[in-house]
Amino acid sequence: MNNIFRFFILKYIINENSNLFFMNKKKLKPKNIKIKIRLPRLSDAKSCAEMVNSLVSEKAMISLQKKVTAKQELSYLKSLLKDIKNKKQISYVIDFNGQVMGMSGISLVNDNIQSHIGDIGIIVCSRARGVGLGEKLFQKVLTQGIKKLKFKIVKLGVFVKNKPALGLYKKFGFEKIGLIKNGVSYYGKYEDEFLMVKYIKQ
Ligand SMILES: CC(C)(COP(=O)(O)OP(=O)(O)OC[C@H]1O[C@@H](n2cnc3c(N)ncnc32)[C@H](O)[C@@H]1OP(=O)(O)O)[C@@H](O)C(=O)NCCC(=O)NCCS
């Protein structure tokens, strides 16, 4: 997608969602937009819960299928920040005018013989999709994961029906290495899952 097209979509998203940012619509101009990719903070708990719950409401094809409270998100963020400090995980969020609109991370596979392998995941709020933010976030997490945690292999699981995610992973050079029939549970039924892997060239 070219940059001019992305810019116009971005403008559209912002105008359509100005209430999301608790701003006066008239005051909202593109120059007011501040989008950052940054580390998560404990103060993101409420915003993260809103983002996760919006994905649960749309029945996104992710492992989280139950709404969370800000309190639950706070304890998740506490353990996440501890893991980041202990170099067991890398995680970044998309900060869109102060609101968390996406999150991605790589965590160490919890096994001594696989400490060179990371598990990656990503979510972007539906209102912020399709303008290149997911790609920027994924790029940041991947490069930082390789640089700081020295992963040699990054792996993931994705619903076979999740075309946007498959497109993103393919763009980053992930290869399909397997298919698990009925490998994931999705709101009471089973769906097929692809396993994908990216070997990091040193
Ligand atoms: C997958 C997801 C993170 C993509 O985020 P995004 O911000 O919309 O992606 P971007 O706009 O940065 O697009 C990056 C690439 O992803 C792919 N992609 C994005 N949307 C797509 C779509 N609707 N169909 C096919 N490919 C798509 C394309 O390869 C795109 O590159 P291109 O613009 O050069 O074609 C987002 O759709 C999402 O969060 N979905 C719900 C949660 C989820 O499924 N997470 C993954 C679980 S495994």
The ligand as an SDF file (V2000), in Angstrom:
LIG
                    3D

 48 50  0  0  0  0  0  0  0  0999 V2000
   -2.9370   -9.0590   11.6520 C   0  0  0  0  0  0  0  0  0  0  0  0
   -2.9220   -7.6100   12.0810 C   0  0  0  0  0  0  0  0  0  0  0  0
   -2.0020   -7.4500   13.2850 C   0  0  0  0  0  0  0  0  0  0  0  0
   -2.3990   -6.7300   10.9220 C   0  0  0  0  0  0  0  0  0  0  0  0
   -2.2560   -5.4060   11.4110 O   0  0  0  0  0  0  0  0  0  0  0  0
   -2.4460   -4.1130   10.4610 P   0  0  0  0  0  0  0  0  0  0  0  0
   -2.0200   -2.9190   11.2100 O   0  0  0  0  0  0  0  0  0  0  0  0
   -3.8220   -4.0830    9.9000 O   0  0  0  0  0  0  0  0  0  0  0  0
   -1.4290   -4.4490    9.2890 O   0  0  0  0  0  0  0  0  0  0  0  0
   -0.7260   -3.4140    8.3170 P   0  0  0  0  0  0  0  0  0  0  0  0
   -1.6860   -2.3670    7.8630 O   0  0  0  0  0  0  0  0  0  0  0  0
    0.5430   -2.9460    8.9490 O   0  0  0  0  0  0  0  0  0  0  0  0
   -0.3830   -4.3430    7.0560 O   0  0  0  0  0  0  0  0  0  0  0  0
    0.8360   -5.0830    7.0120 C   0  0  0  0  0  0  0  0  0  0  0  0
    0.6910   -6.2680    6.0880 C   0  0  0  0  0  0  0  0  0  0  0  0
   -0.2170   -7.2300    6.6640 O   0  0  0  0  0  0  0  0  0  0  0  0
   -0.9730   -7.8480    5.6070 C   0  0  0  0  0  0  0  0  0  0  0  0
   -2.3860   -7.5080    5.7270 N   0  0  0  0  0  0  0  0  0  0  0  0
   -2.9490   -6.5550    6.5040 C   0  0  0  0  0  0  0  0  0  0  0  0
   -4.2870   -6.5530    6.3450 N   0  0  0  0  0  0  0  0  0  0  0  0
   -4.5730   -7.5190    5.4390 C   0  0  0  0  0  0  0  0  0  0  0  0
   -5.7790   -8.0100    4.8610 C   0  0  0  0  0  0  0  0  0  0  0  0
   -6.9630   -7.5100    5.1960 N   0  0  0  0  0  0  0  0  0  0  0  0
   -5.6990   -9.0490    3.9950 N   0  0  0  0  0  0  0  0  0  0  0  0
   -4.5050   -9.6070    3.6690 C   0  0  0  0  0  0  0  0  0  0  0  0
   -3.3210   -9.1750    4.1780 N   0  0  0  0  0  0  0  0  0  0  0  0
   -3.3540   -8.1400    5.0480 C   0  0  0  0  0  0  0  0  0  0  0  0
   -0.4020   -7.3070    4.3070 C   0  0  0  0  0  0  0  0  0  0  0  0
    0.6800   -8.1460    3.9230 O   0  0  0  0  0  0  0  0  0  0  0  0
    0.1210   -5.9370    4.7310 C   0  0  0  0  0  0  0  0  0  0  0  0
    1.1210   -5.4380    3.8820 O   0  0  0  0  0  0  0  0  0  0  0  0
    0.6910   -4.5130    2.5980 P   0  0  0  0  0  0  0  0  0  0  0  0
   -0.0470   -3.3460    3.1520 O   0  0  0  0  0  0  0  0  0  0  0  0
    1.9980   -4.1550    1.9840 O   0  0  0  0  0  0  0  0  0  0  0  0
   -0.1670   -5.3800    1.7430 O   0  0  0  0  0  0  0  0  0  0  0  0
   -4.3630   -7.1250   12.4050 C   0  0  0  0  0  0  0  0  0  0  0  0
   -5.2010   -7.4460   11.3340 O   0  0  0  0  0  0  0  0  0  0  0  0
   -4.9500   -7.6920   13.6910 C   0  0  0  0  0  0  0  0  0  0  0  0
   -4.5920   -7.2820   14.7770 O   0  0  0  0  0  0  0  0  0  0  0  0
   -5.9030   -8.6280   13.5570 N   0  0  0  0  0  0  0  0  0  0  0  0
   -6.6350   -9.1460   14.7310 C   0  0  0  0  0  0  0  0  0  0  0  0
   -5.7360   -9.8560   15.7040 C   0  0  0  0  0  0  0  0  0  0  0  0
   -4.9890  -10.9690   15.0250 C   0  0  0  0  0  0  0  0  0  0  0  0
   -5.5400  -11.6970   14.2050 O   0  0  0  0  0  0  0  0  0  0  0  0
   -3.7300  -11.1150   15.4000 N   0  0  0  0  0  0  0  0  0  0  0  0
   -2.8790  -12.1610   14.8790 C   0  0  0  0  0  0  0  0  0  0  0  0
   -3.1280  -13.4060   15.6110 C   0  0  0  0  0  0  0  0  0  0  0  0
   -2.1480  -14.7510   14.9730 S   0  0  0  0  0  0  0  0  0  0  0  0
  1  2  1  0
  2  3  1  0
  2  4  1  0
  2 36  1  0
  4  5  1  0
  5  6  1  0
  6  7  2  0
  6  8  1  0
  6  9  1  0
  9 10  1  0
 10 11  2  0
 10 12  1  0
 10 13  1  0
 13 14  1  0
 14 15  1  0
 15 16  1  0
 15 30  1  0
 16 17  1  0
 17 18  1  0
 17 28  1  0
 18 19  1  0
 18 27  1  0
 19 20  2  0
 20 21  1  0
 21 22  1  0
 21 27  2  0
 22 23  1  0
 22 24  2  0
 24 25  1  0
 25 26  2  0
 26 27  1  0
 28 29  1  0
 28 30  1  0
 30 31  1  0
 31 32  1  0
 32 33  2  0
 32 34  1  0
 32 35  1  0
 36 37  1  0
 36 38  1  0
 38 39  2  0
 38 40  1  0
 40 41  1  0
 41 42  1  0
 42 43  1  0
 43 44  2  0
 43 45  1  0
 45 46  1  0
 46 47  1  0
 47 48  1  0
M  END
$$$$
